[in-house]
Amino acid sequence: MEIDPEQQYRRAMGAFTTGVTVVTAADAKGAWSGMTVNSLASVSLAPRLLLWCLGSRSARYAPFAEADVWGVTVLGADGEATARRFARAATQDLRSEEAETLAGVKVLRGGLAQLACRTHDRKQAGDHLIIIGEVLDVRVRDGAALTFFRSGYGEIAGPAD
Ligand SMILES: Cc1cc2nc3c(=O)[nH]c(=O)nc-3n(C[C@H](O)[C@H](O)[C@H](O)COP(=O)(O)O)c2cc1C
């Protein structure tokens, strides 16, 4: 039987364990929402740049593609329900009590790290938009991380936890 190359690629990348983040951005009316994202990568230290990739078919494409500033919250081991919630368009609205402000940007309370970013560049690549952000400010906390591996959530403790 012939192996579907797209399926094989999905399986290969599913073997690459990642952390889990929620990217937060406001629409043109100022309403904030969040999207579960595991494509986050660090790009540069000087200046501090990171990237994530936004799927072109997302129902929330416009606000995330067009945002000048946006937040990233790296989820801790207790963040699975949060990750599941922000992966669904119907439940992606950000409630004010679950958000806090960092450099004028809304991020989720809690989490292992919060980063406020300003869009530095965008590049269309296949069916995703690569969004590169300049890091404006960060907050970091100790704790175990939420992980994503082969379509499943897990957790990992750091050496100091
Ligand atoms: C663990 C995990 C990681 C994800 N990473 C990304 C990502 O990097 N980029 C992206 O566009 N969508 C990612 N998604 C999907 C989005 O969270 C969301 O489900 C998708 O944009 C569909 O949203 P929509 O209902 O607004 O169309 C991820 C989902 C999960 C569960």
The ligand as an SDF file (V2000), in Angstrom:
LIG
                    3D

 31 33  0  0  0  0  0  0  0  0999 V2000
   -1.3690   21.5650   20.3410 C   0  0  0  0  0  0  0  0  0  0  0  0
   -1.9030   22.4370   19.2280 C   0  0  0  0  0  0  0  0  0  0  0  0
   -1.0340   23.2460   18.5220 C   0  0  0  0  0  0  0  0  0  0  0  0
   -1.4950   24.0780   17.4950 C   0  0  0  0  0  0  0  0  0  0  0  0
   -0.6130   24.8720   16.8360 N   0  0  0  0  0  0  0  0  0  0  0  0
   -1.0470   25.6900   15.8540 C   0  0  0  0  0  0  0  0  0  0  0  0
   -0.1400   26.5530   15.1760 C   0  0  0  0  0  0  0  0  0  0  0  0
    1.0560   26.5620   15.4360 O   0  0  0  0  0  0  0  0  0  0  0  0
   -0.6490   27.3680   14.2130 N   0  0  0  0  0  0  0  0  0  0  0  0
   -1.9840   27.3780   13.8900 C   0  0  0  0  0  0  0  0  0  0  0  0
   -2.3900   28.1420   13.0110 O   0  0  0  0  0  0  0  0  0  0  0  0
   -2.8700   26.5650   14.5300 N   0  0  0  0  0  0  0  0  0  0  0  0
   -2.4270   25.7410   15.4990 C   0  0  0  0  0  0  0  0  0  0  0  0
   -3.2990   24.9340   16.1540 N   0  0  0  0  0  0  0  0  0  0  0  0
   -4.7140   24.9920   15.7890 C   0  0  0  0  0  0  0  0  0  0  0  0
   -5.4040   26.2050   16.4080 C   0  0  0  0  0  0  0  0  0  0  0  0
   -5.3020   26.1890   17.8210 O   0  0  0  0  0  0  0  0  0  0  0  0
   -6.9070   26.2150   16.0460 C   0  0  0  0  0  0  0  0  0  0  0  0
   -7.4800   25.0160   16.4200 O   0  0  0  0  0  0  0  0  0  0  0  0
   -7.0470   26.3960   14.5740 C   0  0  0  0  0  0  0  0  0  0  0  0
   -6.5580   27.6570   14.2230 O   0  0  0  0  0  0  0  0  0  0  0  0
   -8.4930   26.2980   14.1380 C   0  0  0  0  0  0  0  0  0  0  0  0
   -9.1230   27.4020   14.6600 O   0  0  0  0  0  0  0  0  0  0  0  0
  -10.4400   27.9540   14.0760 P   0  0  0  0  0  0  0  0  0  0  0  0
  -11.4780   27.1240   14.7580 O   0  0  0  0  0  0  0  0  0  0  0  0
  -10.3950   29.3820   14.4850 O   0  0  0  0  0  0  0  0  0  0  0  0
  -10.4330   27.7500   12.5900 O   0  0  0  0  0  0  0  0  0  0  0  0
   -2.8690   24.0850   17.1690 C   0  0  0  0  0  0  0  0  0  0  0  0
   -3.7530   23.2690   17.8800 C   0  0  0  0  0  0  0  0  0  0  0  0
   -3.2760   22.4530   18.8920 C   0  0  0  0  0  0  0  0  0  0  0  0
   -4.2580   21.5990   19.6560 C   0  0  0  0  0  0  0  0  0  0  0  0
  1  2  1  0
  2  3  1  0
  2 30  2  0
  3  4  2  0
  4  5  1  0
  4 28  1  0
  5  6  2  0
  6  7  1  0
  6 13  1  0
  7  8  2  0
  7  9  1  0
  9 10  1  0
 10 11  2  0
 10 12  1  0
 12 13  2  0
 13 14  1  0
 14 15  1  0
 14 28  1  0
 15 16  1  0
 16 17  1  0
 16 18  1  0
 18 19  1  0
 18 20  1  0
 20 21  1  0
 20 22  1  0
 22 23  1  0
 23 24  1  0
 24 25  2  0
 24 26  1  0
 24 27  1  0
 28 29  2  0
 29 30  1  0
 30 31  1  0
M  END
$$$$
